[in-house]
Amino acid sequence: NCDPAMVGVDTVTLTNFAGCDSLVVTTTTLAPTSQILLNATSCNPALIGVDTLVLNNFWGCDSLVITTTTFDPAAITTTTLFVKNCDPALVGVDTVIITNNAGCSALIVTVTELAPTSQTFRTETACDFAQVGVDTITLSNQYGCDSLLITNTTYAGINVAARAESTRCFGEGNGIIRLDSAFTAYLPVQLTLANTNQTYDGSPVTWNNLSAGVYELVATNAEGCTVIREIEVPEAPELLLSAGAEQINIHLGDSSWVEISANFLPAQVQWLPLADVTCPTCLSTYVSPVGTARYIVSARDSNDCAVNTSFIVVVASGIRLFVPNVLSLDAENAGNKWTIFAGPEVTLIRSARIFDRWGNKIFEQTNVSPNSPTNWDGSYKGRLLPPGVVIWMCEVETVDGKTTVMQGDITIVQ
């Protein structure tokens, strides 16, 4: 039997004519199947492989005809092509058969591979912070695929922190510029200021003895990045002294208060010359020269900065002497003394004399203080003079040590 389920021994019990049991034993075996293996060749890749055909054999069972077809390379001409493509959907093997009258002719096998894309990485530095970052440029390589040029730009710029100190005194050249730090990863830094070159390697750099003004600081780091800064050295405040006038006029013997104005608080004052100055270390004081003189006033501030001013005092040398030209000897003015009035330029009346109209000396007194009454009361030898005119003569000494003789007349009335 062709069915394996039917294979085995089957027993059937019967009764014969004598009445005895009769046994029918049937043994079923599996009928053999047949397999025929065939080999074939072909030039058509579509026919290559194993083909199985199912038939019925003598027993009625399946009979298999198995045909194995192999490729016969000698039967056709095979051309293999290798290409590259940027599109992944086109990657693979493509076969083209060109047939002739015999059924085979030529086989063209095209193997398509994925063409590689190219990426080029480049690192650069920039002095401008606006150029820092990653920049990608898309190009085409030899296969027509995208080629990427990726540039990573890092910052290599520089910044500096500098400060200036003013000149100590106005007009001096002792200002300072100090660079405390340079902000850069690329040391050393070359510095140029006031035609002087220095190198910063992490320690502060100083320029001394600078006049007031604006200076250009050029700093270049080791990567070639440059920054330029303008730094101003301030001028110290200008010290000003003024007497208010270039010339002061006084009379011999007078004093003049000189008010010196300053735009700062003086720490030290000195007048020259010292003579005839009431307070030679005061900013304002009295001066009383005995002759025309030029004064120089020097002052220094707390920084020991000095400034001078000068002025001239012109001294008029005339003697101001006033002697009353009328002397009343009436009862109402009895006891009056003759008084010589003088300006402060007169320090002493060495002698005071009175003569009658005939030239006879009727009174004399020496060393009389100016503006003090003399001992003469209008009498001579104990008697009052009659009305008339007398002559007076004085020898006066002035503050400059000079002696001058002056004279006039007095009218006596009763």
Salt bridges, closest charged atoms under 4 A:
GLU113 OE1 - LYS84 NZ 3.01
GLU124 OE2 - ARG122 NE 3.30
GLU165 OE2 - ARG163 NH1 3.64
GLU165 OE2 - ARG178 NH2 3.31
GLU172 OE2 - ARG168 NH2 3.29
ASP180 OD2 - ARG163 NE 2.90
ASP254 OD1 - ARG320 NH2 2.95
ASP304 OD1 - ARG300 NH1 3.35
GLU345 OE1 - HIS251 ND1 3.72
GLU345 OE1 - ARG320 NH2 2.78
GLU364 OE1 - LYS361 NZ 2.61
GLU397 OE1 - ARG350 NE 2.95
